[in-house]
Amino acid sequence: MRVLFINSRPDAEQYPGGDNIQMMKTKAALERLGLAIEIRSLQDLDDLAGFDLAHIFNIQEPGPAWTALQAVEKKGIPVVLSPIYWGIYAYWFELACKQPGIWHQLAHILGKRRVRQWYIDWQHMKASRNSDWQIQRRLLQHAGRVLPNSRSEITLLRKEFNLGADFESKSDVIPNAIDTDLYASPPAPSESFAIKYGIRDFILEVGTIYPVKNQLGLIEAVFDLSIPLVIVGKVLGAFTEYAEACRARAEERGQVIFIDQVSHDDLPGIFALAAVHVLPSWRETPGLVSLEAAAAGCRIVTTELGSTRDYFGDLAWYCYPDDIASIRNAVEMAMKAPAPADLRKQVLSQYTWQRTASATLVAYEKSLN
């Protein structure tokens, strides 16, 4: 079987994220099963002779994804789609609350939790008039099969895009995964990292620096805790002001180290050296770094928003990104508790790229049949 892979996010190569990792690791695992996989950019979809199937990743930027799907459909090639989607309305509400206006006033008077749900319901009501929503819905309808990363994502997509019962019948849950070879044995804490930076048992967040990952919220949440904080990640190009705000607040706090990038092979030892890994994002499905941190035996704090509970169940500590007290309490509770050994076992047994590839191949065969 010869399969075309397309990541529809135009800057995926410049700013590789979880979507790119998912695509590349799935490619490698499928190739071990004997499939021929070729990655093409949006600009290289003219000659598609010889492909049995096309697999498009990511609908967060619907325009490019739709362009890719149309190019493939014109050639008569069946399409499967990995949406890698979670709604961002809760984050929009947070932005609205920071501006003078009705949402700010209502949240102040009635409380953010109640008003947030009103805002989200209102966005759902008017979403169908939005061109991006319309394109995303068409993508989900046109794809022969849809491959979300969790059962929660299927439920969300069906509700958010007003899809019928047939959507579930053409959806297959394809779990996210990690490189188990790096974590087969519990990794040793990185002594080279400890010596270089003079710290251990620190709070860690690994992820691209931009508002959705909420590094600033984490800095505020642990501002007066006398524990070092390490933030690993590149700044997303359009968010230099946000990164500067993070650095300014970190300088006021002290004991905050920013690292642009580390080798993927070095991460296990850094996770093992940390006291807790925190991902207080505005959405995660479920966050590959959280899976990796868990496989390293690190305690994890993660967001309530997304498919995190599908993956971690009761073996993680959860927080809400706009609630500083929630983030702080989750961090403190995690640090007081022993790392849950069952979580490491669960990740290593259930969330492997081999299992992901096997489930993906089954979905491909359904599509072709």
C-alpha positions in Angstrom: 0.0 0.0 0.0 1.3 3.4 -1.0 0.1 6.3 1.2 0.4 10.1 0.8 0.9 12.0 4.0 0.1 15.8 4.3 0.4 18.0 7.3 -1.9 20.9 6.4 -0.4 23.3 8.8 1.8 25.6 6.6 4.4 26.3 9.2 4.7 22.7 10.5 8.3 22.3 9.2 9.4 25.7 10.7 7.6 25.1 14.0 7.3 21.3 14.5 4.8 20.4 17.1 2.8 17.5 18.3 1.0 17.2 14.9 4.3 16.9 13.1 5.7 14.3 15.6 2.5 12.3 15.3 2.8 12.3 11.5 6.5 11.4 11.4 6.3 8.7 14.0 3.2 7.2 12.4 5.0 7.1 9.1 8.0 5.3 10.6 5.8 2.7 12.3 3.7 2.1 9.2 6.8 1.6 7.1 7.9 -1.1 9.6 4.6 -2.8 8.7 5.5 -2.8 5.0 3.6 0.3 3.8 5.3 2.9 1.5 4.7 6.4 2.9 5.5 9.7 1.1 5.2 13.1 2.7 4.2 16.0 0.4 3.8 19.7 1.0 0.7 21.6 -0.1 2.7 22.9 -3.1 3.5 19.4 -4.4 0.2 17.8 -5.0 0.0 17.9 -8.8 1.3 14.5 -9.7 -0.2 11.9 -7.4 -0.1 8.9 -9.6 0.4 5.6 -7.8 -1.0 6.5 -4.4 -3.7 4.2 -2.9 -4.7 6.5 -0.1 -4.1 10.0 1.3 -3.8 10.8 5.0 -4.2 14.5 5.9 -3.2 15.6 9.4 -4.7 18.6 11.3 -7.8 20.7 10.6 -6.9 23.6 13.0 -6.0 25.7 9.9 -9.0 24.6 7.7 -8.1 26.5 4.5 -4.9 24.6 3.7 -6.5 21.3 4.8 -9.4 21.9 2.4 -6.9 22.7 -0.4 -5.1 19.4 0.2 -8.3 17.4 0.4 -9.7 18.9 -2.9 -6.4 18.2 -4.7 -6.5 14.6 -3.6 -10.2 14.1 -4.3 -9.7 15.4 -7.9 -7.3 12.5 -8.4 -9.9 10.0 -7.1 -7.7 9.0 -4.1 -9.6 8.0 -0.9 -8.9 10.3 2.0 -8.5 9.7 5.8 -8.2 12.6 8.2 -6.6 13.0 11.5 -8.3 16.2 12.9 -6.0 16.7 15.9 -8.7 19.1 17.0 -10.0 20.6 20.2 -12.1 23.7 20.5 -10.5 26.9 21.7 -13.7 28.8 22.8 -12.6 28.7 26.5 -9.4 30.6 25.5 -11.4 33.1 23.5 -13.5 33.7 26.6 -10.4 34.4 28.6 -9.3 37.0 26.1 -12.8 38.5 26.1 -12.7 38.8 29.9 -9.5 40.8 29.8 -11.2 43.5 27.6 -13.7 46.1 28.8 -17.2 44.9 27.8 -20.2 42.7 28.6 -18.2 39.5 29.1 -15.8 41.1 31.5 -18.7 42.6 33.5 -20.7 39.4 33.6 -17.7 37.3 34.7 -17.0 39.8 37.5 -20.6 39.8 38.7 -21.6 36.2 38.3 -18.3 34.3 38.3 -16.2 33.1 35.4 -17.2 29.4 35.4 -20.9 30.1 34.9 -20.4 32.9 32.3 -17.7 30.9 30.5 -20.3 28.2 29.6 -22.7 30.9 28.4 -19.9 32.2 26.2 -19.1 28.8 24.8 -22.8 28.0 24.1 -23.1 31.4 22.3 -20.1 30.6 20.2 -21.6 27.2 19.3 -24.8 28.9 18.3 -23.2 31.3 15.8 -20.4 29.1 14.6 -22.2 27.9 11.5 -21.9 31.4 10.1 -18.1 31.2 10.3 -16.3 30.2 7.2 -13.6 28.3 9.1 -16.3 26.3 10.8 -18.0 25.5 7.5 -14.7 24.3 6.0 -13.8 22.2 9.0 -17.3 20.6 8.8 -16.9 19.9 5.1 -13.5 18.3 5.8 -15.0 15.9 8.4 -17.9 15.1 6.0 -15.7 14.5 2.9 -13.1 12.3 4.5 -13.7 8.6 4.0 -12.6 7.9 7.6 -11.8 10.2 10.5 -9.0 9.2 13.0 -9.3 11.3 16.2 -6.9 10.7 19.1 -9.6 9.8 21.6 -13.3 9.0 22.2 -13.7 12.5 23.7 -12.5 14.0 20.5 -15.1 12.1 18.5 -17.8 13.3 20.9 -16.6 16.9 20.7 -16.3 16.9 16.9 -19.8 15.5 16.5 -21.3 18.1 18.8 -19.3 21.1 17.7 -19.8 20.5 14.0 -23.4 19.2 14.1 -22.6 15.8 12.6 -24.9 12.9 12.5 -24.7 9.4 13.8 -22.9 8.2 10.7 -19.9 10.3 11.8 -19.2 7.9 14.7 -19.5 4.9 12.4 -16.7 6.2 10.1 -14.4 7.3 13.1 -11.6 5.2 14.5 -9.8 6.2 17.7 -6.0 6.3 17.0 -4.1 6.9 20.2 -1.2 9.2 20.4 2.1 7.6 21.5 5.7 7.8 22.5 9.0 6.2 21.6 9.0 3.3 24.1 12.7 2.5 23.3 13.7 5.6 25.2 11.7 4.7 28.2 11.8 0.8 28.3 13.9 1.1 31.5 13.2 3.9 33.9 15.5 6.7 32.7 18.2 7.9 35.1 18.0 11.5 36.1 20.3 13.6 33.9 23.3 14.4 36.0 24.8 16.5 33.2 21.7 18.7 33.3 21.8 19.0 37.1 25.5 20.0 37.0 25.0 22.5 34.1 22.1 24.3 35.8 22.7 23.5 39.4 19.2 22.2 40.0 17.1 19.1 40.5 13.6 18.3 41.7 12.3 21.3 39.7 9.0 22.2 38.1 9.2 21.6 34.3 7.1 22.6 31.3 8.1 21.4 27.8 6.3 23.0 24.9 6.3 25.8 22.3 6.1 29.2 24.0 2.8 30.8 23.1 -0.5 31.7 25.0 -2.2 28.4 24.4 0.5 26.5 26.3 0.1 29.0 29.1 3.6 29.4 30.4 2.8 32.8 31.9 -0.1 31.2 33.9 2.3 28.6 35.3 4.9 31.3 36.3 2.1 33.2 38.1 0.8 30.0 39.8 4.2 29.1 41.3 5.4 32.6 41.7 6.0 32.5 45.4 7.1 28.8 45.6 10.8 28.5 46.3 11.2 25.8 43.7 13.2 26.2 40.4 11.1 26.4 37.2 12.4 25.2 33.9 10.6 26.1 30.6 11.8 24.3 27.5 10.6 25.4 24.1 10.9 27.7 21.2 8.9 30.9 20.9 6.2 30.6 18.2 7.0 33.3 15.7 4.0 35.6 16.1 4.2 35.6 19.9 7.4 37.3 20.8 5.6 39.8 23.0 4.0 37.0 25.0 7.5 35.4 25.4 8.9 38.7 26.6 6.1 39.0 29.2 6.9 35.5 30.4 10.6 36.4 30.7 9.9 39.7 32.5 7.6 38.0 35.0 10.1 35.1 35.4 12.9 37.6 36.1 10.8 39.1 38.9 10.2 35.6 40.4 13.8 34.4 40.0 14.8 30.7 39.7 13.3 30.4 36.2 15.4 28.9 33.4 14.4 29.2 29.7 15.9 26.6 27.3 15.1 27.0 23.6 15.6 23.4 22.7 17.0 20.1 23.9 17.7 16.9 22.0 14.7 14.5 22.1 17.1 11.8 23.4 18.0 14.0 26.3 14.4 14.6 27.5 13.9 11.3 29.4 16.7 12.2 31.8 15.4 15.7 32.2 11.9 14.4 33.0 13.4 12.0 35.5 15.3 14.8 37.2 12.2 17.0 37.5 9.8 16.8 40.4 6.7 17.4 38.2 5.9 18.2 34.6 3.1 20.8 34.2 1.1 21.4 31.0 -1.7 23.9 32.0 -2.7 24.5 28.3 -5.9 25.7 26.8 -6.2 22.4 24.9 -4.3 19.1 24.7 -5.0 15.9 22.9 -3.4 14.8 25.3 0.1 16.4 24.9 2.9 14.1 23.8 5.3 15.6 26.4 2.9 14.6 29.2 2.9 11.0 27.9 6.7 11.1 27.8 7.0 12.6 31.2 4.7 9.9 32.6 6.8 7.2 30.9 9.9 8.6 32.6 8.2 8.2 35.9 7.6 11.9 36.5 4.4 13.2 38.1 2.3 15.1 35.7 -0.1 18.0 36.0 -2.2 18.6 33.0 -5.1 20.7 31.7 -8.8 19.7 32.1 -9.3 20.9 28.5 -8.9 18.2 25.9 -8.6 14.5 25.9 -6.3 14.3 28.9 -8.6 12.2 31.1 -9.0 9.6 28.3 -5.3 8.9 28.6 -4.3 9.6 32.2 -7.5 8.8 34.2 -7.0 9.2 37.9 -3.2 8.9 37.6 -2.5 12.6 37.0 -3.4 15.9 38.6 -5.6 18.3 36.7 -5.9 22.1 36.5 -7.9 24.7 34.7 -5.7 27.1 32.7 -7.4 30.4 33.8 -7.4 29.5 37.5 -4.0 30.3 39.1 -5.1 28.7 42.3 -6.1 25.5 40.4 -2.7 25.2 38.8 -0.8 25.9 42.0 -2.9 23.4 44.0 -2.4 20.7 41.4 1.4 21.3 41.4 1.6 21.2 45.2 -0.6 18.1 45.5 1.5 16.3 42.8 4.8 17.2 44.5 3.6 15.8 47.9 2.5 12.5 46.4 4.6 9.6 45.1 4.8 9.2 41.4 2.1 6.8 40.3 3.9 3.7 39.0 0.8 2.5 37.3 0.8 5.5 34.9 4.3 4.6 33.6 3.1 1.0 33.0 -0.1 2.2 31.3 1.7 4.5 28.9 4.3 2.0 27.9 1.8 -0.7 27.3 -1.0 1.2 25.6 0.5 4.3 23.9 3.2 2.9 21.6 3.7 3.9 17.9 3.4 0.2 17.0 -0.2 0.1 18.4 -0.9 3.4 16.7 0.3 2.1 13.4 -1.7 -1.2 13.7 -4.9 0.8 14.4 -4.1 3.2 11.6 -3.6 0.3 9.1 -7.0 -1.2 10.1 -8.6 2.2 9.4 -6.8 2.3 6.0 -8.2 -1.1 5.1 -11.7 0.0 6.1 -11.4 3.0 3.8 -10.1 1.1 0.9 -12.9 -1.5 1.3 
